[in-house]
Amino acid sequence: MNDSRARPGPERAARRAQLPLLDRLIDADPSEPADRPVSSATALAALRTSVCNDLEELLNTRRRWRSWDPGLTELDRSLAGFGMPDFAAGAFNDPRRREDLRKLVEGCIRRFEPRIASLAVTLLENPDPFSPTLRLRIEAMLRADPAPEPITFDTVVDLDTKNVTVSPREG
């Protein structure tokens, strides 16, 4: 039986990247009967931007600081555990404290950002030793269709305001 709706054969194996699902569901121009097709490069750029924005939201969200009842093990992976713990207390001139924050960032991303694989978060030297910021580099593989893409983000944590800025690293 030759059904035109059947799954494409090997000749269609080279698939194009798609916009993230939410971006495909949102109708940016309701007056148009159909959305215009986007190129793979545009879809991949939109996915990278979406991940960057979502990482910034994740790292700027503060979660409950008190621990859960030990029997409620799934709460850490639920919306109730979404975000970073409040890291307001403590001095970050101690290398162990900076390493603890790096581990928190990495764990938070691993737990709540499923579009990222092979994650590595590293501490960077601050060019200004008197600046109240902590700098991190986030390197990972973006789970993109049809093939994973390497991504790198430079991240600045303002230790005074606790604001986190995530920027794509070019090059």
Residue pairs with C-beta under 8 A, 6 or more apart in sequence:
14 146
15 145
15 146
16 39
16 40
16 43
16 146
17 40
17 41
17 43
17 44
17 47
17 144
17 145
17 146
18 24
18 43
18 145
19 38
19 43
19 46
19 47
20 46
20 47
20 50
22 50
23 46
23 50
24 35
27 35
28 35
29 35
38 46
44 144
44 149
47 115
47 142
47 144
48 142
48 149
48 151
48 168
49 168
51 113
51 115
51 116
51 142
51 151
52 153
52 166
52 167
52 168
54 113
55 109
55 113
55 138
55 153
55 155
55 166
56 164
56 165
56 166
58 82
58 83
58 84
58 108
58 109
58 112
58 113
59 83
59 84
59 105
59 108
59 155
59 157
59 164
59 166
60 83
60 84
60 163
60 164
61 82
61 83
61 84
62 83
62 84
62 85
62 86
62 162
63 80
63 81
63 82
63 83
63 84
63 85
64 80
64 81
65 85
65 86
68 75
68 76
75 81
76 111
77 111
81 111
82 112
83 108
84 104
84 105
84 108
84 164
85 104
86 162
87 101
87 104
87 162
88 162
90 97
91 97
92 98
92 101
92 134
92 159
98 123
98 134
99 123
101 134
101 157
102 121
102 122
102 123
102 136
105 121
105 136
105 138
105 155
106 119
106 120
106 121
109 116
109 119
109 121
109 138
109 140
110 116
110 119
114 143
115 142
115 143
116 140
116 141
116 142
116 143
116 151
117 140
117 141
117 142
117 143
117 148
118 140
118 141
119 138
119 139
119 140
120 138
120 139
120 140
121 136
121 137
121 138
121 139
122 136
122 137
122 139
123 134
123 135
123 136
124 135
124 136
124 137
124 154
125 135
126 133
126 134
126 135
132 158
132 159
132 160
133 156
133 157
133 158
133 159
134 156
134 157
134 159
135 154
135 155
135 156
135 157
136 154
136 155
136 156
136 157
137 152
137 153
137 154
137 155
137 169
138 151
138 152
138 153
138 154
138 155
138 166
139 150
139 151
139 152
140 150
140 151
140 152
141 148
141 149
141 150
141 151
142 148
142 149
142 150
142 151
151 168
152 168
152 169
153 166
153 167
153 168
153 169
154 166
154 167
154 169
155 164
155 165
155 166
155 167
156 164
156 165
156 167
157 163
157 164
158 164
158 165
